[in-house]
Amino acid sequence: MRVKQFGGIAEQYSAYESAKVVILPVPFEAGTNWIKGTDKGPEALIEASASMHLYDIQSDFEVFRIGIHTGEAIKEGKSHEKMVKEVETRTMQLLKKRKFPVIIGGEHSTGIGSMKACADFYREKDFCILQLGAHANQRQTFNGSAYHHSCVMARASELAPVLQVGIRSMSSEERDSIKPERVFYAHSILDGANKTWMYDFLNKLEKHVYISIDLDVLDPSVMAAAANPEPGGLGWYQVLEILQAVNDKSTVVGFDVTGLCPIKYNKAPNLLAARLLYQMLSFKFAGSVK
C-alpha cells in the first residue's frame, strides 16, 4: 500500500531519492498516563496536512519544492526500548544519506532515538538538544522504564547539553536534578518585564541543534489536543518567534513533533501540528530553491 505523503505532495516532490527531508511517523503510545490516543497522532497530522496551502507567507517560499518524503511508519507498539532503537537506526540511515530527519510521534519518547542518532552523528560539532514543552521530563525512570515519556530529557542530557523552553510542570525529583540556568520557564517568558530571556537563551545554543517539540508547549487554548495539557502555555506566534530565532542563530539538524492526541470532532489541532512542522521546514530551508 502506498504511503500517504505529507501535504499531499505529488511524486515529483515526494520521491525518496531526490527528497532533502524525510518524515518518519512513529505511532507509538505505551507510557501515556492520562489522555490516550497519541498513537493516532501521526496519521491525523498527515491527513490534515493535505488541506494546507503549501505557500508560506512569512518566508515567501514553497518549501515542498526541496523534496519532502514521508517514509513507512515505525510499527513497534509495545516496547520503548525496541522503538527507540528502530528510530535511532532509521534516523542514522537518513543522516548518512544527507537527508534531514523529522519524527512525528506518538508520545514524546518517540524522539529519543532520533536525538541519539543526531548526537552520535554530530558528536564533534558543537551539538545541543532543545526541548519546547510543558513538562521537564527529567525523571531517571518512571513506571519501570528509563524510556518513558517522563524520562525523555533525562536521556537527552546523557547525550548532549540540553536547553528547555516553555516548562511549567515538574516533580520535586526533577526540581533537584535540572540545571536552572538552562531552563526557561513559561511564566518568565510570558512576563512582559523580562526583556532578556531570549538573549540569554540564544547565547546558550550550540552551532548544531536538534529540536524536540512536545505540542503541550502551546497553551491549551491554542492546542486543544495535547496528550498532557498544562495551563499557562505559549502562543502560536511566540513559538514561531523562538523557532525562527534558533534557525537564525544555529544550524538545525533534525526535529520531532510529538504529543498530538486527535479529537474526533475537532480537526483544527491536527492542522496546527501539520502547519507547525511545515513552518519549521520553511525556517530551515527558506531560500534554498529559487
C-alpha positions, 0 to 999 in steps of 0.5 A: 500500500502506498504511503500517504505523503505529507501535504499531499505532495505529488511524486515529483516532490515526494520521491525518496531519492531526490527528497532533502527531508524525510518524515518518519511517523512513529505511532507509538503510545505505551507510557501515556498516563492520562489522555490516550490516543497519541498513537493516532497522532501521526496519521491525523497530522498527515491527513490534515496536512493535505488541506494546507496551502503549501505557500508560506507567507512569512518566508515567501517560499514553497518549501515542498519544492526541496523534496519532502518524503514521508517514509513507512511508519515505525510499527513497534507498539509495545516496547520503548526500548525496541522503538527507540532503537528502530528510530535511532537506526532509521534516523542514522540511515537518513543522516548518512544519506544527507537527508534531514530527519523529522519524527512525528510521534506518538508520545514524546519518547518517540524522539529519543532515538532520533536525538541519539542518532543526531548526537552520535552523528554530530558528536564533534560539532558543537551539538545541543538538544532543545526541548519546547514543552510543558513538562521537564521530563527529567525523571531517571525512570518512571513506571519501570522504564528509563524510556518513558515519556517522563524520562525523555530529557533525562536521556537527552542530557546523557547525550548532549547539553540540553536547553528547555523552553516553555516548562511549567510542570515538574516533580520535586525529583526533577526540581533537584536534578535540572540545571536552572540556568538552562531552563526557561520557564513559561511564566518568565517568558510570558512576563512582559518585564523580562526583556532578556530571556531570549538573549540569554537563551540564544547565547546558550545554543550550540552551532548544531541543534536538534529540536524536540517539540512536545505540542503541550508547549502551546497553551491549551487554548491554542492546542486543544489536543495535547496528550498532557495539557498544562495551563499557562502555555505559549502562543502560536506566534511566540513559538514561531518567534523562538523557532525562527530565532534558533534557525537564525542563530544555529544550524538545525539538524533534525526535529520531532513533533510529538504529543498530538492526541486527535479529537474526533470532532475537532480537526483544527489541532491536527492542522496546527501540528501539520502547519507547525512542522511545515513552518519549521521546514520553511525556517530551515530551508527558506531560500534554498530553491529559487 
